[in-house]
Every structure is written in structure tokens, then in C-alpha cells.
């Protein structure tokens, strides 16, 4: 692993691909530590690019790193990732959708478009992902509990 931040950022896409499949329980934490040690801000554009165009396992790994960042440093630096993550809520791969829901759950504030995307996941996705989307909505706003209770009462569930 290089000690130069520029070399690290250049090697980051390859590192993401090598670590993405299969991951181990320590992969995300180690990767987050390396990114933070070299320079989160310089690595963010690479992470953003991989999130948008990388293969599904790399997208999942990047999103897990984003959750780690949010948990350890807050989500202030993650605003640039919101739109791509929102798009991944509609991804055909259920693992990618699940990782996107995880990122959204780690954010303190969501825009209306993301809330609507979560509502779609809660209403249309398979049970496990629908539950996670519902929890993300409830964590954003306690009033969502009443809204969903009303919706369930009106639905044919």
C-alpha cells in the first residue's frame, strides 16, 4: 500500500474491486481507516464514481464505507452521495438496494425525493427490504408511524 495520498487515490478503484468480493467482517472498517488516513476528501470523487458506475459488489462496498463514515464522523460530508444512493434504491440487484437503504438510514436528514424512493421500497420491495425502508422512514420522522398505520388499515394486507 502506498504512503503517498496521490498514489493511494489512484490505486483506490483497484483496491475497491479486490476487496469487494468477497468481503470479510473487517473489510469495511479497514478500508474506511485507509481512506480516512490518506484523505477522505480526495478519495470521495473516486468513491462517488465507483458508486455510480462500478459493479454491484463495489457499489455495495462503497455504500458500507459511507455508512461507516456517517457513524464515525457524521453525515455532513456525504451530501454529494445522496442522489446516486437514491438512484441505487431502484437498482435491480437486491443487495445493492439493501445497501442503499443502509446508507439512507445512516443519514440524519433526507430530501423529499429520497423519502418518496423509500416509500416505494416500503410498498413494492420484498419483505426484508420493505421493512428496512419502513424503518428508515420511521427513523426520519415519528409521524411516519401514524401514516403507515393508517395506510395499513386502508390496504388489503
Buried (B, 14 or more C-beta within 10 A) or exposed (E): EEEEEEEBBEBBBEBBBEBBEEBEEEBBBEBBEBBBEBEBEBBBEBBBBBBBEBBBBBBBBBBBBBBBBBEEEEBEBBEEBBBBBBEBBEBEBEBBBBBBBBBBBBBEEBEEEBBEBBBEBBEEBEEEBBBBBBBBBBBBEEEBEEEBEEBEEEEEE
